[in-house]
């Protein structure tokens, strides 16, 4: 979606710099974003809660802090959209279901608390699918309102793509970050499992749930992610570690040209559409010797069933209250997934979970030779129709393994709709993945020039 030159069109990195340097006020930036929302929200429907006066009040407070001479956080005065499964103590958090209508958390999620600490303006709550699963919300694709924006992080992706905010948070339990980023033509970054705390975020599956971010540049993705990557004792899957220097590394040139492994995944033949296959064929031809085709080992053929087993059982456990007291208020697809999950045997669950370490060892063999895996981010262009959010199948192996992934808006389908390229990196090596992604984006742009 094109955008005229206004403060809302700025990247988060540039906006933060201008606010620090006194060239732009937070009020001007927030008002510009609000104007953009006013212009396009009726068609796109990205927001479930938005208080314009409160957003401007936060911006005014941010400006006063800047004028006081105190040190400023890296996102000072920059508005961020928050997927409506992240608890916010000053706004409702309704998790995309009428069963949680009017829910007011008593405290912020760790992610929101860190954003406030970094000086960000919590703009409002973006639409999520029902309980962050499959049943769509009201959001449409900013490039074509007849098409899905993807899900479950639909409102966040659409808000960033339509210049309503420069940044937004999302989550992924299967393909809920990478797919909407692909469909909406923006960057979606899902860090390594356990790098960003899930405390205060709707729990669907401890094994699978991962937090991510949306942006319109890789530099912006690094900027917000670096703020959010922190050990949190409230999330048992986070660990004490030195914060990766994402902002610094993403700006660097790779010491040697990266080598990419094209892994079509077992889903390629059946699920990638003709647009995707044609676009990737051309991309690989352009990359030449920088990319080689590899075949994932046979165990990866079973990863789709393993993820379904774990996700279904965890949904049955974590959504049992909603099912018990409001089954008739849930969508048929949600009810069916919970009921299928209720039938999962403990031995099948444990056997599926036990495969992750082995799969990551197989991936390590690839990463010993290649800097990143290049693979589709989605089946192709966003499907026409708003009754589905598309197929997450090209995210499944990487979500299951907990490795970092990023969707880059580099390709285009026959209808002019964006198609994302997914890069996958070694577990824990997120900074190098983003640097490789920046190199790849530059290589594609050189071709276009």
N, C-alpha and C positions, 0 to 999 in steps of 0.2 A: 504493500500500500504506500503510495507516494505521499510526501509531506512537504509543505512549504517551509521556508526557513523561519522558525519560531523557537523560543526556548524549549518547547516540547520535542523538537526535532534533534536536540543535542544528545550526544551520548552521555551516559552517567559520568564517565571519566572527565569529559570536558565540562559538564555542568558543575561538578564538584570543584573543579579547578577555578572556574569563573566565580563561583560563590566565595571560595576562599580568598580570591584576589580582589573581591569587591566589584567585579564587572557585571554581576548578576545577583539579584536577591532570590532567596528561596521563595518568597511570595510570588515573584514574577514567574519563576519556573512552575510552581504548583498551579498558579492561575492559568498558565498556558496549557498545562495538562488537563485542567478542569474544562477549559474551553474545547479542547479536543474531545473530551468525553461527552460534553454537551452536544457536540456536532454529530458524533457517530454512535453513541451508546444505544440509541433506540434501535438501530439496525444490528449492531454487533452483540449487545447484551453481555458484556464481559464482567459486570459488577453485580454482586448480590447485596453489598452494603457499602454505601458511599455517603459520607457527611462532608459536604463541601466546606461548611464553616469550620468544622473541626480540622480539616486538612489545612486550611489557611491559618488557623490558630497555631498549629504545630509549626508551620513555616515562619510565622511571625516570631515565635519563641526561638527558632533556630537563628533567625537574623539578629535578634537581640543578643544571643550568645556570641555570635561572630563579632558584633560590635563591642562586646565587653573585653575582647582581647584574649579570651581563654583559648586553649588549644582545641582544635576541631578534629572530629573523627573523619575517616576516609570517605564517608557517604554523607557528610554534613549538608543538610538541606535538600537532599535528593529524594524524590518520592519513589516508593516501592509498593507494588501490588502484592497482597498476601492471599494465597490460596485459602479458601474458607474451610480448611481442616487444621490450620495453625491457630492455637488459642491466642486471643488478644483480650486483655483485661478491660479494655475500653471500647470494644466493639463486639457484636454478636459473633459467635462461631457456630454455624449450624450444620456443617458437614454434608451439605447437599441433600438433606432429608427433612421432611416435615416433622419427623419424630424428634428432631432436635431444634425445632423452631423456637426462637427466642432465647436460646441457650447463651448465658453470659458467663464465661470463665472468670475465675477469681484472680488469675495470674496469667502472664504472658508465657507462651512457649519459649524455649531457649533461643530459637531462631529469631523471633520477634524481639526478645530482650537484647540480643546482640546487635540487631539492626538499629534499635533505638540508641544503644551505647555508641554506635558508629555515627550517629547523627542523622540517620535516615528519617524521612517523613513516612509514617504508615498511612498510605493514601486511602486504603479501604480493603475490602475483602472481595476477592475474585471468585467467579463461579467455579464450582467443582461438580463433577458428576456425582450421582447418588453414592454416598459413603466411599467416594474415590474409586468406584469400580466402573461399570459399563454403561449404566443408564444415563443418557445425555441430559445436560442442563439446557438453558435457553441460548447459549452462546453460538454464534455463527462464525464462519471463516471470514476474516477481514478482506480477503482477496475475492471472495465470491460468497455472498450470504446464503446461497443455495447449498453450500457444501459444509461439511463438518469441520470444526477447528481441531478435531482430535480430542483426546481425553486421557486421564481424568482432569489434567491441569488445563482445562479448556479456556477458562476466563483469563488466567495468567498469560498464556501464550497469545491470545487474541489481543489483550490489552497492550502488550509490548509491541506486537506486530503493527498495531494501529496507532502507535505513538501516543497512547494515553498515559503511559509511564515508561521510563527507560529500563526498568528492572522489575522482576516479579519472582516470587518463590513458587516452587512446585514440588511434587513428590512422584515417586515411581515405584510400583510394586510389580509391574510387568513392563509396560511401555508408555507410562503416563507422562513422561517428560519428553522423551526423544520423538515420539510420534507427533504430538501437537507442534513441537518446534519444526518438524519437517513439513507438516501441512500448512503452517502459518508463515513459513519462510524466515525464521529467526534462528538464533543460536539457543540450543538447550544443552545444559551441562549437568550431568549426573555424576558427582564425585564417587570415589571409592566408598563402598559400604562401610559405615561407621565413622566417616570423617566429619559428618555434620549430625548434630544431635537431633533425635526425634522426640525429645521430651516435650510434652504439651501438643503433640501432633496426633491426629486420629490414628489409632493403632489398627492396622489391618493384618500385618504379618511381620513379626520381629525378624524373621529370617530374610524377608524380601524387601521390606520398606526401606526406601532410600530418598534422601532430600536432594533437590536440585534447584537450579536457577535458570531464568530466561533473560536474554539480553539481545541487543542488535549488533554487538561487536564482541569478539573474544576478549578484548581488554576489559570490557565491562563485566563479563562473566567471571573473569579472574578477580576483579575488584570486589564484587559482592561475595564471591565464594571464600576469598581469603578472610573476610570478616566473620564468616559463619563457621569456618573449620576450627573447632576447639574441643578439647576434652570436656565432657560433661558427666559427672558421676551419676546423674539421673538417667542416662542412657547406657545400659550395660555393654553395648557394642562399640562405644567410643573408647579410645585408649589415649593415655598421655603421650604426646608427641610434639615435636617441633612443628610449628605452623609452616607449611610449604610456601615458598616465595612465589606464588602464582603470578602476581603482577609483574615482578621483575623478570621471571623466566619467560613469560609469554611474549615479552617485548624483545627478547634476544633472538639472534639468528642461530639456527642449529649449528653445532661445530662441524658437522658433515651433513650432506643431504640425507634426509630420512629415507628409510626403506620401508615400504608399506606392503602388507600381505592382504590381498583381496580374498576375503572369505565370504562367499555367497551365502553360507549357512545352508542347512538341509531344506530350508523353506523356499529357496530361490526358485526352483523349477515350477513349483505349484502356485506360489503366492505372489511373486514379483510380477507386476503387470508389464505390458509391452513398453510403456513409457520409461519405466524404471530400467528395464533391461537395455534399452537403446541408450539411455543417458549414461549408464555405467559403462557400457561398451566404449562410448566415445571418451569418457573420462579416463579409462584405463589406457586407451590408445594415446591420449595426450600425455599421461604420466610416463609412458614408455618403460624404461628400465627401473624407474623408481618404485614400481609396483609389480608384484608377482602374485599369481593365483595360487592359493593353498587350499587344501581340503581339510576341513575339521575332522578329527578322529571320530570313529563310529559312535562312541558314547554320546556325542552331542546330538545324535538323532533322537535320543530318549529324553533330552532336557525339557522338552515341551510338556511331556507327561509328568515329569518330576515336579516342575513348577506348578502345574495344575493341582497335583496332589497336596503340596504344601500350602498353596494359597487357599484352596478350598477348605482344608481342615482349619486353617487359621481364621478364615472368615467365619466359619461355623462357631468357633470358640469366641472370637472377639466381637462378633455381632449378634451373639445369642440373646442379649437383652432386647435389641431392636426386633429380632425375629419373634421373641416370646410375647412381647407386649404390643407389637404393631405390625405383624406379618401382613395384614391387609393394606397397610400404608406403604409397603415396599413394592418395588417394581417386580414383575414376574421373573426377570432375569436375575435379580438379586436373590429372590426367594429360592430359585432353582440352584444357584451357586451355593447358597448356604446349606440347602438340603443335600446336595451332592457331597459337600464337605462333611456333613454329619456322618456319612457312610465310610469315610476314610479310616482304615485300620491303622493303629499305632505303629505296627511293624512296617507298613508301607510308607508312612510318613518318615519314620526314622531311616529307612533304607534310602529314600529320596534325598533326605538332608545329608546323609553320609557321602553322597557322590560329589559334593561341591569341591572338596579339597582335591580329589582326583582330577576333576575337570580343570581346576586352576593349575595343576601340575602340567597338564597337557598344553594349556595356554602358555605356560612359562617357556615351553620348548619353542613355541612360535616367537615369543618376545625375546628369546635369546638371539634370534636372527633378525628380527624386524622391530622397528620402532613402534609401530601401531598396526592394528588390523583395520582395514577399510571395508565397509559393508553397508548395505542399505539401511536407512533410518526408518523406512516405512515401505509398504507395498508399492507405493507410487504417489500420484497426486491424491489430494484429499477427495474422498468419494462424494458424489452428489447425494444429498439427503441429510436430514438432521436426526434420523432415528437410530443412528449408529455413530460411534466415534472412530471407526476403522479398526484394523487388525494390528495388534501389538507384536506379532510373531517375530519381527526382525530385532526386537529388543530382548526377547526371552532368554537367550543364552547368556547375555552379558549381565542382565539383572540377576539371574540365578547365581552367577559366579561372583557378583558383587564387585566387578571391575569397573573402572571409570569409563564413561562414554560421553561423547559430545556430538550433537547434530549440527552440521554446517549447511547453510542455505545456498548451495552451490549449483544445483541443477534445476531444470525446468521441464515440465511435461508438455504434451502437444496442445493442451488447452491454456498454456501460459501460467499454469499453477506451479508453485515451488515443489521441489523434491529434495529432501535432505540427504546429505552424505554423512554416515555415522563413522566416527573414528573411535576405536576402543584401545585402551592402553593397559599396561601391567598394573596389577593391584598396588595401590599406594604411590604410583608414579604419575600423579595427576599433572604436575607442572610440566613434565616433558610431553605429556599428551596434548596439553593446550598449546605448547610451543610448536609441536608437529602439526596441529590443526591450523595454526596461523600460517605455517609454511605452505600447507596444502591450499588454503584459501588464496594465498598470494600466487601460487602456481596456476590456479584456475583463472584468476583475474588477469594474469599476463596473457593467457590464451585469448580471453575475451577482447583485450585491447588490440 
